[in-house]
Amino acid sequence: MEVTVQLDSDRGQLELFGPSDSHLRLVRKSLGVQITGRKDCLIISGADKNVNRAVEIIDRMHKHLIKRGSLTSSDVTTFLNERKSASLRQDKQAITIYSQKKVIEPSTRGQQKYIETMISNDLTFCVGPAGTGKTYLAVAVAVSSLKKKQIRKIVLARPAVEAGEKLGFLPGDIQAKVNPYLRPLFDALEDMMDFAQVRKFMELDVIEIIPLAFMRGRTLNEAIVICDEAQNTSSRQMLMVLTRLGHGSKMIINGDITQIDLNPGQKSGMIEAIERLRRIKGIGYVELTQRDIVRHRLVQNIVRAYKRKVEGEKIQ
């Protein structure tokens, strides 16, 4: 059997092949196949099973190089030692986005469950501490669905609730006042699409990034709606958001229920909605934990320290 693997471009082939083709030699020796490099492709020949496995490994190597920016012999050895079924499961969770700079994949089991739940359900609730990828992965799934033409629109919304500060003290008009609240959504989006593409889609109203209040009175069909920082919604706001869901649409509600900035005594609309709805068929629920934090290693320690403080106060 002989298979030709097309490479995207000449750029990055040196890193993919390894110094003096060392990465390819590892694959050859491990799987007993012949690999010949051409200008923009690899020709792999040998037994059917081994060739298919080699194609899979080359694909994993390529995705890892795009995602991490580097590829080592130990990485290649790890891929070769993985079970085929395990690597296939991981590949199925790779999210296709507009940018050619990276491949987005879950980094933890919790994140993998989150992606699977978003894909399988029309309404998903996700709670978890900062740094677990709640917003980032939701935006990635939305962008991927848009690229595949499974939806026609993405709506990203956040409640403009002050975290100990007042909007009125911020300079500028109302747009300038709410933009800081929406910045994390812009950041996630611009990490997955070229700046010009983001602006074009926003001008065409294909992508909306708006304060939560701007959703009132609308029905959103063939769209993915992401309500971010939803722990800061009131009961009425949450009901308003949930009833915007139209035909062919999905909705993702995420937030950190340990960081609620509502008035004292006011119950979070997100917590209430989860209590009422999580057992309804077609509604998914995912809880990410500090084990799913993928930011700087200190973030896990910070979250853990604050969690201990809160638990200590409850005991007293």
Buried (B, 14 or more C-beta within 10 A) or exposed (E): EEBEBEBEEEEBBEBBBBEEBEBBBBBBEBBEBEBEBEEEEBEBBBEEEBBBBBBBBBBBBBBBBBBEEEBBEEBBEEBBEBEEEEBEEBBEBBBEBBBEEBBBBBBBEBBBBBBBBBBEBBBBBBBBBBBBBBBBBBBBBBBBBBBEEEBBBBBBBBBBBEEEEEEEEBEEEEEEBBBEBBEBBBEBBBBBBEEEBBEEBBEEEBBBBBBBEEBEEBEBEBBBBBBBBBBBBBBEBBEBBBEBBBEEBBBBBBBBBBEBBBEEEEEBBBBBBBEEBEEEEEBBBBBBBBEBBBEEEEBBEBBEEEEEEEEEEEEE
